[in-house]
């Protein structure tokens, strides 16, 4: 049995790492996977909030920054954090697909 979740450093949460098609897992394995994912999924809003706080901090720094190069770095950092938030939103919605499969 392979590792079903792998910690993603960029997003700060474990993500599914399923090596089989969903139907190839036993019912008990599916229940375990869904249960674990629901716990992980519950932490996603907190991660989004943390990234939003970082964005707000960097936006405040950007407002005060006079150095063009540093402004570009801050803009890039903000864009990366926003990308992480977007990815977390996608993973958060993943639960709907898992729930659909679970009831099939």
N, CA, C and O atoms as a GROMACS GRO file, in nm:
protein
  416
    1UNK      N    1   0.085  -0.118   0.000
    1UNK     CA    2   0.000   0.000   0.000
    1UNK      C    3   0.089   0.124   0.000
    1UNK      O    4   0.170   0.142   0.092
    2UNK      N    5   0.076   0.209  -0.100
    2UNK     CA    6   0.158   0.329  -0.110
    2UNK      C    7   0.109   0.439  -0.021
    2UNK      O    8   0.001   0.432   0.039
    3UNK      N    9   0.191   0.541  -0.013
    3UNK     CA   10   0.154   0.658   0.066
    3UNK      C   11   0.044   0.732  -0.007
    3UNK      O   12   0.062   0.772  -0.122
    4UNK      N   13  -0.070   0.751   0.058
    4UNK     CA   14  -0.186   0.810  -0.008
    4UNK      C   15  -0.188   0.962  -0.004
    4UNK      O   16  -0.262   1.025  -0.079
    5UNK      N   17  -0.108   1.021   0.084
    5UNK     CA   18  -0.100   1.167   0.094
    5UNK      C   19   0.046   1.205   0.109
    5UNK      O   20   0.122   1.141   0.181
    6UNK      N   21   0.083   1.312   0.038
    6UNK     CA   22   0.220   1.362   0.043
    6UNK      C   23   0.214   1.511   0.077
    6UNK      O   24   0.138   1.587   0.017
    7UNK      N   25   0.296   1.552   0.172
    7UNK     CA   26   0.296   1.692   0.214
    7UNK      C   27   0.348   1.779   0.102
    7UNK      O   28   0.456   1.754   0.047
    8UNK      N   29   0.273   1.882   0.068
    8UNK     CA   30   0.311   1.978  -0.034
    8UNK      C   31   0.367   2.102   0.035
    8UNK      O   32   0.294   2.175   0.102
    9UNK      N   33   0.495   2.125   0.020
    9UNK     CA   34   0.562   2.238   0.086
    9UNK      C   35   0.504   2.372   0.042
    9UNK      O   36   0.488   2.463   0.124
   10UNK      N   37   0.472   2.384  -0.085
   10UNK     CA   38   0.422   2.512  -0.138
   10UNK      C   39   0.288   2.550  -0.077
   10UNK      O   40   0.266   2.666  -0.042
   11UNK      N   41   0.199   2.452  -0.063
   11UNK     CA   42   0.066   2.481  -0.011
   11UNK      C   43   0.056   2.461   0.140
   11UNK      O   44  -0.035   2.514   0.205
   12UNK      N   45   0.148   2.385   0.196
   12UNK     CA   46   0.148   2.365   0.340
   12UNK      C   47   0.047   2.264   0.391
   12UNK      O   48   0.010   2.266   0.509
   13UNK      N   49   0.002   2.175   0.302
   13UNK     CA   50  -0.092   2.069   0.341
   13UNK      C   51  -0.055   1.940   0.269
   13UNK      O   52   0.010   1.944   0.164
   14UNK      N   53  -0.095   1.825   0.324
   14UNK     CA   54  -0.078   1.700   0.248
   14UNK      C   55  -0.180   1.695   0.134
   14UNK      O   56  -0.294   1.739   0.149
   15UNK      N   57  -0.137   1.642   0.021
   15UNK     CA   58  -0.225   1.629  -0.095
   15UNK      C   59  -0.237   1.481  -0.132
   15UNK      O   60  -0.146   1.403  -0.106
   16UNK      N   61  -0.350   1.444  -0.192
   16UNK     CA   62  -0.368   1.304  -0.232
   16UNK      C   63  -0.261   1.260  -0.330
   16UNK      O   64  -0.221   1.334  -0.419
   17UNK      N   65  -0.216   1.137  -0.310
   17UNK     CA   66  -0.118   1.076  -0.398
   17UNK      C   67  -0.165   0.932  -0.423
   17UNK      O   68  -0.105   0.836  -0.377
   18UNK      N   69  -0.273   0.923  -0.496
   18UNK     CA   70  -0.338   0.793  -0.517
   18UNK      C   71  -0.278   0.725  -0.639
   18UNK      O   72  -0.278   0.780  -0.749
   19UNK      N   73  -0.228   0.604  -0.618
   19UNK     CA   74  -0.161   0.533  -0.727
   19UNK      C   75  -0.256   0.444  -0.807
   19UNK      O   76  -0.220   0.395  -0.914
   20UNK      N   77  -0.376   0.424  -0.756
   20UNK     CA   78  -0.474   0.340  -0.824
   20UNK      C   79  -0.594   0.423  -0.865
   20UNK      O   80  -0.614   0.534  -0.816
   21UNK      N   81  -0.673   0.370  -0.955
   21UNK     CA   82  -0.803   0.431  -0.984
   21UNK      C   83  -0.889   0.416  -0.860
   21UNK      O   84  -0.874   0.320  -0.785
   22UNK      N   85  -0.979   0.511  -0.840
   22UNK     CA   86  -1.063   0.512  -0.720
   22UNK      C   87  -1.134   0.378  -0.699
   22UNK      O   88  -1.143   0.328  -0.587
   23UNK      N   89  -1.185   0.321  -0.807
   23UNK     CA   90  -1.261   0.196  -0.799
   23UNK      C   91  -1.175   0.077  -0.758
   23UNK      O   92  -1.227  -0.025  -0.713
   24UNK      N   93  -1.043   0.090  -0.772
   24UNK     CA   94  -0.953  -0.021  -0.737
   24UNK      C   95  -0.919  -0.026  -0.589
   24UNK      O   96  -0.856  -0.122  -0.544
   25UNK      N   97  -0.959   0.074  -0.514
   25UNK     CA   98  -0.941   0.071  -0.368
   25UNK      C   99  -1.059  -0.001  -0.305
   25UNK      O  100  -1.172   0.007  -0.355
   26UNK      N  101  -1.033  -0.072  -0.197
   26UNK     CA  102  -1.143  -0.138  -0.126
   26UNK      C  103  -1.231  -0.031  -0.061
   26UNK      O  104  -1.192   0.085  -0.049
   27UNK      N  105  -1.350  -0.072  -0.021
   27UNK     CA  106  -1.443   0.022   0.042
   27UNK      C  107  -1.380   0.080   0.168
   27UNK      O  108  -1.391   0.201   0.191
   28UNK      N  109  -1.314  -0.001   0.249
   28UNK     CA  110  -1.253   0.051   0.372
   28UNK      C  111  -1.139   0.148   0.341
   28UNK      O  112  -1.120   0.246   0.412
   29UNK      N  113  -1.063   0.120   0.235
   29UNK     CA  114  -0.956   0.212   0.196
   29UNK      C  115  -1.015   0.345   0.149
   29UNK      O  116  -0.963   0.451   0.181
   30UNK      N  117  -1.124   0.338   0.074
   30UNK     CA  118  -1.190   0.460   0.028
   30UNK      C  119  -1.239   0.543   0.147
   30UNK      O  120  -1.223   0.665   0.150
   31UNK      N  121  -1.298   0.476   0.243
   31UNK     CA  122  -1.347   0.547   0.362
   31UNK      C  123  -1.230   0.612   0.435
   31UNK      O  124  -1.241   0.727   0.478
   32UNK      N  125  -1.120   0.541   0.448
   32UNK     CA  126  -1.002   0.598   0.513
   32UNK      C  127  -0.949   0.719   0.438
   32UNK      O  128  -0.915   0.821   0.498
   33UNK      N  129  -0.943   0.708   0.306
   33UNK     CA  130  -0.893   0.819   0.223
   33UNK      C  131  -0.984   0.940   0.237
   33UNK      O  132  -0.936   1.052   0.259
   34UNK      N  133  -1.114   0.919   0.225
   34UNK     CA  134  -1.209   1.030   0.235
   34UNK      C  135  -1.205   1.092   0.373
   34UNK      O  136  -1.208   1.215   0.386
   35UNK      N  137  -1.197   1.010   0.477
   35UNK     CA  138  -1.191   1.063   0.614
   35UNK      C  139  -1.068   1.149   0.634
   35UNK      O  140  -1.076   1.258   0.690
   36UNK      N  141  -0.954   1.099   0.588
   36UNK     CA  142  -0.830   1.177   0.601
   36UNK      C  143  -0.839   1.306   0.521
   36UNK      O  144  -0.799   1.412   0.569
   37UNK      N  145  -0.894   1.297   0.399
   37UNK     CA  146  -0.904   1.417   0.315
   37UNK      C  147  -0.996   1.521   0.379
   37UNK      O  148  -0.968   1.640   0.373
   38UNK      N  149  -1.104   1.477   0.441
   38UNK     CA  150  -1.196   1.571   0.505
   38UNK      C  151  -1.126   1.647   0.618
   38UNK      O  152  -1.152   1.765   0.638
   39UNK      N  153  -1.038   1.580   0.690
   39UNK     CA  154  -0.961   1.646   0.796
   39UNK      C  155  -0.865   1.748   0.735
   39UNK      O  156  -0.856   1.862   0.781
   40UNK      N  157  -0.794   1.707   0.632
   40UNK     CA  158  -0.700   1.796   0.564
   40UNK      C  159  -0.776   1.915   0.503
   40UNK      O  160  -0.735   2.030   0.517
   41UNK      N  161  -0.885   1.884   0.438
   41UNK     CA  162  -0.966   1.987   0.373
   41UNK      C  163  -1.014   2.092   0.473
   41UNK      O  164  -1.023   2.210   0.441
   42UNK      N  165  -1.042   2.048   0.594
   42UNK     CA  166  -1.086   2.141   0.698
   42UNK      C  167  -0.981   2.243   0.736
   42UNK      O  168  -1.014   2.349   0.790
   43UNK      N  169  -0.854   2.213   0.708
   43UNK     CA  170  -0.745   2.305   0.740
   43UNK      C  171  -0.719   2.406   0.628
   43UNK      O  172  -0.646   2.503   0.648
   44UNK      N  173  -0.777   2.383   0.511
   44UNK     CA  174  -0.750   2.470   0.396
   44UNK      C  175  -0.791   2.616   0.422
   44UNK      O  176  -0.712   2.705   0.389
   45UNK      N  177  -0.908   2.645   0.478
   45UNK     CA  178  -0.940   2.786   0.502
   45UNK      C  179  -0.838   2.858   0.591
   45UNK      O  180  -0.811   2.976   0.571
   46UNK      N  181  -0.781   2.788   0.688
   46UNK     CA  182  -0.678   2.848   0.772
   46UNK      C  183  -0.552   2.880   0.692
   46UNK      O  184  -0.489   2.984   0.712
   47UNK      N  185  -0.515   2.790   0.600
   47UNK     CA  186  -0.398   2.815   0.515
   47UNK      C  187  -0.425   2.936   0.424
   47UNK      O  188  -0.337   3.020   0.405
   48UNK      N  189  -0.546   2.944   0.369
   48UNK     CA  190  -0.581   3.059   0.284
   48UNK      C  191  -0.569   3.187   0.364
   48UNK      O  192  -0.512   3.286   0.316
   49UNK      N  193  -0.620   3.186   0.486
   49UNK     CA  194  -0.614   3.304   0.572
   49UNK      C  195  -0.469   3.344   0.599
   49UNK      O  196  -0.436   3.463   0.598
   50UNK      N  197  -0.382   3.246   0.624
   50UNK     CA  198  -0.240   3.276   0.647
   50UNK      C  199  -0.177   3.342   0.524
   50UNK      O  200  -0.103   3.440   0.536
   51UNK      N  201  -0.207   3.289   0.406
   51UNK     CA  202  -0.154   3.348   0.284
   51UNK      C  203  -0.210   3.488   0.260
   51UNK      O  204  -0.139   3.577   0.214
   52UNK      N  205  -0.337   3.507   0.292
   52UNK     CA  206  -0.396   3.641   0.277
   52UNK      C  207  -0.329   3.742   0.370
   52UNK      O  208  -0.307   3.856   0.330
   53UNK      N  209  -0.296   3.701   0.491
   53UNK     CA  210  -0.225   3.790   0.583
   53UNK      C  211  -0.087   3.826   0.527
   53UNK      O  212  -0.044   3.941   0.537
   54UNK      N  213  -0.019   3.728   0.468
   54UNK     CA  214   0.112   3.756   0.407
   54UNK      C  215   0.097   3.853   0.290
   54UNK      O  216   0.179   3.944   0.274
   55UNK      N  217  -0.006   3.834   0.210
   55UNK     CA  218  -0.030   3.926   0.098
   55UNK      C  219  -0.053   4.068   0.150
   55UNK      O  220   0.004   4.163   0.098
   56UNK      N  221  -0.137   4.081   0.252
   56UNK     CA  222  -0.164   4.214   0.308
   56UNK      C  223  -0.037   4.280   0.360
   56UNK      O  224  -0.017   4.400   0.342
   57UNK      N  225   0.049   4.201   0.423
   57UNK     CA  226   0.176   4.254   0.474
   57UNK      C  227   0.264   4.303   0.358
   57UNK      O  228   0.321   4.412   0.362
   58UNK      N  229   0.272   4.220   0.254
   58UNK     CA  230   0.356   4.257   0.140
   58UNK      C  231   0.297   4.375   0.062
   58UNK      O  232   0.372   4.455   0.008
   59UNK      N  233   0.165   4.385   0.058
   59UNK     CA  234   0.103   4.501  -0.008
   59UNK      C  235   0.133   4.630   0.069
   59UNK      O  236   0.155   4.735   0.009
   60UNK      N  237   0.135   4.621   0.201
   60UNK     CA  238   0.171   4.738   0.283
   60UNK      C  239   0.317   4.776   0.258
   60UNK      O  240   0.350   4.894   0.249
   61UNK      N  241   0.404   4.676   0.247
   61UNK     CA  242   0.545   4.703   0.217
   61UNK      C  243   0.557   4.766   0.079
   61UNK      O  244   0.634   4.860   0.059
   62UNK      N  245   0.481   4.713  -0.017
   62UNK     CA  246   0.486   4.764  -0.153
   62UNK      C  247   0.442   4.910  -0.158
   62UNK      O  248   0.500   4.990  -0.232
   63UNK      N  249   0.342   4.946  -0.081
   63UNK     CA  250   0.292   5.083  -0.076
   63UNK      C  251   0.402   5.180  -0.032
   63UNK      O  252   0.406   5.294  -0.077
   64UNK      N  253   0.489   5.134   0.056
   64UNK     CA  254   0.596   5.219   0.110
   64UNK      C  255   0.726   5.208   0.031
   64UNK      O  256   0.817   5.289   0.052
   65UNK      N  257   0.737   5.112  -0.058
   65UNK     CA  258   0.863   5.084  -0.128
   65UNK      C  259   0.889   5.184  -0.239
   65UNK      O  260   0.802   5.210  -0.322
   66UNK      N  261   1.012   5.240  -0.240
   66UNK     CA  262   1.054   5.333  -0.344
   66UNK      C  263   1.147   5.269  -0.446
   66UNK      O  264   1.163   5.319  -0.557
   67UNK      N  265   1.209   5.158  -0.409
   67UNK     CA  266   1.304   5.089  -0.496
   67UNK      C  267   1.228   5.003  -0.596
   67UNK      O  268   1.150   4.915  -0.558
   68UNK      N  269   1.251   5.028  -0.725
   68UNK     CA  270   1.177   4.957  -0.829
   68UNK      C  271   1.203   4.807  -0.825
   68UNK      O  272   1.109   4.728  -0.836
   69UNK      N  273   1.328   4.767  -0.809
   69UNK     CA  274   1.359   4.623  -0.806
   69UNK      C  275   1.290   4.555  -0.688
   69UNK      O  276   1.235   4.446  -0.702
   70UNK      N  277   1.292   4.619  -0.574
   70UNK     CA  278   1.227   4.561  -0.457
   70UNK      C  279   1.075   4.556  -0.479
   70UNK      O  280   1.010   4.462  -0.434
   71UNK      N  281   1.020   4.656  -0.547
   71UNK     CA  282   0.876   4.656  -0.579
   71UNK      C  283   0.841   4.537  -0.668
   71UNK      O  284   0.737   4.473  -0.651
   72UNK      N  285   0.928   4.508  -0.763
   72UNK     CA  286   0.906   4.394  -0.852
   72UNK      C  287   0.909   4.262  -0.773
   72UNK      O  288   0.829   4.172  -0.798
   73UNK      N  289   1.001   4.252  -0.680
   73UNK     CA  290   1.011   4.132  -0.597
   73UNK      C  291   0.884   4.116  -0.513
   73UNK      O  292   0.828   4.007  -0.503
   74UNK      N  293   0.840   4.225  -0.453
   74UNK     CA  294   0.718   4.220  -0.372
   74UNK      C  295   0.597   4.181  -0.458
   74UNK      O  296   0.514   4.100  -0.416
   75UNK      N  297   0.587   4.239  -0.576
   75UNK     CA  298   0.478   4.203  -0.667
   75UNK      C  299   0.481   4.055  -0.703
   75UNK      O  300   0.378   3.988  -0.707
   76UNK      N  301   0.600   4.005  -0.729
   76UNK     CA  302   0.616   3.863  -0.761
   76UNK      C  303   0.575   3.775  -0.642
   76UNK      O  304   0.507   3.674  -0.659
   77UNK      N  305   0.617   3.814  -0.522
   77UNK     CA  306   0.579   3.740  -0.401
   77UNK      C  307   0.427   3.739  -0.382
   77UNK      O  308   0.369   3.636  -0.347
   78UNK      N  309   0.365   3.853  -0.406
   78UNK     CA  310   0.219   3.863  -0.392
   78UNK      C  311   0.150   3.772  -0.494
   78UNK      O  312   0.054   3.703  -0.461
   79UNK      N  313   0.200   3.772  -0.617
   79UNK     CA  314   0.142   3.687  -0.722
   79UNK      C  315   0.156   3.539  -0.685
   79UNK      O  316   0.063   3.462  -0.707
   80UNK      N  317   0.269   3.500  -0.630
   80UNK     CA  318   0.290   3.360  -0.590
   80UNK      C  319   0.194   3.322  -0.477
   80UNK      O  320   0.137   3.213  -0.480
   81UNK      N  321   0.178   3.409  -0.380
   81UNK     CA  322   0.085   3.380  -0.270
   81UNK      C  323  -0.059   3.370  -0.322
   81UNK      O  324  -0.135   3.284  -0.277
   82UNK      N  325  -0.096   3.457  -0.414
   82UNK     CA  326  -0.230   3.451  -0.473
   82UNK      C  327  -0.249   3.320  -0.551
   82UNK      O  328  -0.358   3.263  -0.551
   83UNK      N  329  -0.144   3.275  -0.617
   83UNK     CA  330  -0.150   3.148  -0.690
   83UNK      C  331  -0.170   3.032  -0.593
   83UNK      O  332  -0.245   2.939  -0.622
   84UNK      N  333  -0.104   3.036  -0.479
   84UNK     CA  334  -0.123   2.933  -0.378
   84UNK      C  335  -0.267   2.931  -0.327
   84UNK      O  336  -0.326   2.825  -0.309
   85UNK      N  337  -0.322   3.050  -0.305
   85UNK     CA  338  -0.462   3.059  -0.260
   85UNK      C  339  -0.554   2.998  -0.365
   85UNK      O  340  -0.645   2.922  -0.331
   86UNK      N  341  -0.531   3.029  -0.491
   86UNK     CA  342  -0.611   2.973  -0.599
   86UNK      C  343  -0.602   2.820  -0.599
   86UNK      O  344  -0.704   2.752  -0.610
   87UNK      N  345  -0.481   2.767  -0.586
   87UNK     CA  346  -0.463   2.622  -0.584
   87UNK      C  347  -0.534   2.559  -0.463
   87UNK      O  348  -0.594   2.452  -0.475
   88UNK      N  349  -0.528   2.625  -0.349
   88UNK     CA  350  -0.597   2.574  -0.231
   88UNK      C  351  -0.748   2.571  -0.252
   88UNK      O  352  -0.815   2.478  -0.208
   89UNK      N  353  -0.801   2.673  -0.319
   89UNK     CA  354  -0.945   2.674  -0.350
   89UNK      C  355  -0.982   2.556  -0.440
   89UNK      O  356  -1.087   2.495  -0.423
   90UNK      N  357  -0.897   2.526  -0.535
   90UNK     CA  358  -0.922   2.412  -0.624
   90UNK      C  359  -0.922   2.282  -0.542
   90UNK      O  360  -1.012   2.200  -0.558
   91UNK      N  361  -0.823   2.265  -0.455
   91UNK     CA  362  -0.818   2.144  -0.372
   91UNK      C  363  -0.936   2.139  -0.276
   91UNK      O  364  -0.986   2.030  -0.247
   92UNK      N  365  -0.980   2.252  -0.227
   92UNK     CA  366  -1.094   2.255  -0.136
   92UNK      C  367  -1.219   2.202  -0.205
   92UNK      O  368  -1.299   2.130  -0.144
   93UNK      N  369  -1.236   2.237  -0.331
   93UNK     CA  370  -1.353   2.189  -0.407
   93UNK      C  371  -1.340   2.042  -0.446
   93UNK      O  372  -1.438   1.979  -0.484
   94UNK      N  373  -1.219   1.988  -0.436
   94UNK     CA  374  -1.195   1.848  -0.470
   94UNK      C  375  -1.285   1.756  -0.388
   94UNK      O  376  -1.319   1.647  -0.434
   95UNK      N  377  -1.323   1.795  -0.270
   95UNK     CA  378  -1.406   1.713  -0.183
   95UNK      C  379  -1.538   1.677  -0.252
   95UNK      O  380  -1.589   1.567  -0.231
   96UNK      N  381  -1.592   1.764  -0.331
   96UNK     CA  382  -1.717   1.736  -0.401
   96UNK      C  383  -1.701   1.616  -0.494
   96UNK      O  384  -1.791   1.533  -0.504
   97UNK      N  385  -1.587   1.608  -0.563
   97UNK     CA  386  -1.563   1.496  -0.653
   97UNK      C  387  -1.544   1.367  -0.576
   97UNK      O  388  -1.594   1.262  -0.616
   98UNK      N  389  -1.472   1.373  -0.465
   98UNK     CA  390  -1.450   1.254  -0.384
   98UNK      C  391  -1.582   1.205  -0.326
   98UNK      O  392  -1.609   1.085  -0.324
   99UNK      N  393  -1.664   1.297  -0.278
   99UNK     CA  394  -1.793   1.259  -0.220
   99UNK      C  395  -1.880   1.192  -0.326
   99UNK      O  396  -1.949   1.095  -0.295
  100UNK      N  397  -1.878   1.242  -0.448
  100UNK     CA  398  -1.956   1.183  -0.556
  100UNK      C  399  -1.909   1.040  -0.580
  100UNK      O  400  -1.991   0.950  -0.596
  101UNK      N  401  -1.778   1.020  -0.584
  101UNK     CA  402  -1.724   0.886  -0.605
  101UNK      C  403  -1.757   0.795  -0.487
  101UNK      O  404  -1.787   0.677  -0.507
  102UNK      N  405  -1.754   0.848  -0.369
  102UNK     CA  406  -1.778   0.770  -0.249
  102UNK      C  407  -1.919   0.711  -0.250
  102UNK      O  408  -1.940   0.600  -0.201
  103UNK      N  409  -2.014   0.784  -0.304
  103UNK     CA  410  -2.152   0.738  -0.305
  103UNK      C  411  -2.186   0.656  -0.429
  103UNK      O  412  -2.298   0.609  -0.444
  104UNK      N  413  -2.089   0.640  -0.518
  104UNK     CA  414  -2.114   0.562  -0.641
  104UNK      C  415  -2.104   0.414  -0.614
  104UNK      O  416  -2.122   0.333  -0.704
   0.00000   0.00000   0.00000
